[in-house]
Amino acid sequence: MGTTKRAFLYVTRKKGKSILLFFILLIMSTFVLTGLSTQKASQEAQKNLREALGGEFYVSVELSESNPYFRRVDDGEGALDLYTELPVTRDMINAIMEIGGIEKYDASAQTLVSTNLTIFPGNVPLKGELNNKIYARTVAGTENNSFFQSGIMELTEGKHITGNESNAAVISRDMADQNSLQIGDSISLQADEEAEVRIIGIYEIRKPDPAYASVVTYEKLENQIFIDTSALQDLFGDMPVGFYEVAFSVYDPAQLDSIMSEVKGLSAIDWRAFEVAADNQTYLDAAAPLQKLQALVSSIIWVIALVSAVILSLILTMWGRSRIHETGVFLSLGIGNMRIIGQYLAEVLMIAVIAFGCSYFTSSAVAGQLANGLLQQNIPASEEQAAGVTITKKDGFSEDVVVSIKDDSALSDMPSGQDTAPEVEVAADGAEADREQIRVTIDSYNMLQLYLIGIIVIILSVGISSLSVMRLKPREILSKMS
């Protein structure tokens, strides 16, 4: 009689032991499969999170003495003008964009300018001519600019600035209507010099400032004029113009460090004048609970596999001692140790195949609830909200009056008659990743992993449990039988 047939007959004859072993293996495999599917779901969630949130790094001018192009000029009135003779140029941006993994970039600089247009006054009084100035925002392209990417503004007529134009401008629908302007018209802007720009696009405001918000004139969304670098050059004559900071978005935040290393290795850029800094904190904060969950589940899988091997070994060892008579008969019939162990292994595997298959249904019923329960334990109950002063880097092309108004409490604390005008920062509302739920599914790969882990555990358990009997000599077995 073959080994497989003997194993099948034993399993069907010893129904009590077979049923008990089935439920033991079912419970163990359910926990292992739940852990494997949760681990896979966590990895998939992190991947989706990376794709959704992305990551950014900034190339910005080093405004310090370590920059050989840094200049500090006294304007004769007690104020210092800080600028660089080597800003971030279009050629530098193009060189960086050739590196793989970078999705897009956003380069902009804001400049206070005067204009002969009728503008929209803010509700915060400013000192002197500041009430009549607006922002000319120099961009490498308006399409990737944060105002348009966040949905605050939407181009509804004409075309975006792409960087291939000369002295181009994009203005608001409100300003165009108030000044009877249309695509193709020219407007005049004044800073150190006067520049004439041609309107190529008109945007509409989709997310206006709240009615109760305190907004200075040059921060009014209706007053924002977007221009290209050639217009900026005309506004400041011989001063080197470009960008003081450029944000580059990458597809996968996990590749951010390697991409930044490649960027720093570009020989065409004099890195004494610039610094590179990463900004993937949003992704790290959102992914932290998922990473903790993945580490926890990995540990649980190992613990379950180890405990399963120990429990199964103990049970099979106890059952093996009750089969000493059977083992002695096999030995007396000339059946070798390996064939006997093979039968024991076949018996457990026959039951395991069914138990592992049934664990698909039991694990599917509990995996989602268990995974999300563990995830909730790894999410802080409350998150601190940062409040305070916003630091804005000066663009270098005009004087900035910078004070941040963060909320109503800050507004109420403003002293009356304040001489300096506050800059009201425009912040884009980003999508917040949903970290509170993950979708757990069990696929064929998880089942394959389960069978592989289960078979290894069973082989180890059967081998360990058989040692106590298989190390005995036939004469010792016969003496125990008597």
C-alpha angles and dihedrals in degrees: 000000000000125000094245093051092049089050092050093049091049093050093049093043097048096053095160094055091042093052092046091049090047093057092044091053092042093055093046094047092047091058093044093047091047089052093048094049092046091050091051091047091051092051091048091048091052090050092050089046092053091050093046099045100027119183137258140211128191130221107200139168115266102234097196140091090268087072108084090204094053116117132191116195127184110221091205093247098083096271128110125223112211119196143141131237089214114051124170105286134201091253091055091050092050091050092052093046090059089070112099120249097037112120105186144325139228119208121176143150127191123221130184109232138170122231140181091232125110104253135193112258120226125228095241114081115230135198120267120316093357088090089065099045130094136188121266102197112205111210137178085218134347097216093071094036114122093240091060098034091054093050095244089121132024127195106235102167135031122359142300125263106256102175094255093092130087121227093348127161139192116203137179125271089236093056092044092052094044092052098034092243129155141176110303096027120123129227132191126236127186131203121130086334134013121259131188116213131188121227111239100162143026124205133197124217112244098174108037125193113274113264091242095047120118106232129174120221098255091050095053107120090224090060099052114117119189117209138173129246094263090060090048090053090054090051093055104031113206097003111115107252133197134102128316093201133018124189117212119196120211127201096229122032088201088069094047097103094049092047091050089051090054091048092052088051094062105117093196090072123071099226092192086080098047144048130209121214132177126229110189098123092117091059093043092051093047095044097045096088091047092050091049090049092051092050091047093049092048090055091046092052091053092047092048092049091050094046090046091054092049095047093044091048092052093048094047091046091055091046091046092058089056089055097057091112091052091048091050091052091051091050092049089053090055097254108149128232094253093054091049091050088046090057092050089049092048091052093055094042092053090057093039094056090059094040093050091050092050090049088071089072097040092046092047089056096054107022097085096047093044094047094049091045090056090045092054090055089057095051115087114245091231136011124217114243113219115231131174142071120352113219113217121193113230114244094220097228101086141004115281126204102209128189122131124226104201104173146340093283091057090047093053091052094058111116116238116253094027109178101206121067120234122234110226106214117225108221124190117227108236126203112262115225116237105236098163098083134038127188112236120197131169117225138177092271091058090050091050090051090050094051091047094050092041094051091049091050092047094049091051093046095048091046093050094044092049095054094079091058103028093055090061118095119235091254091054091049091050091049090052089049091055 
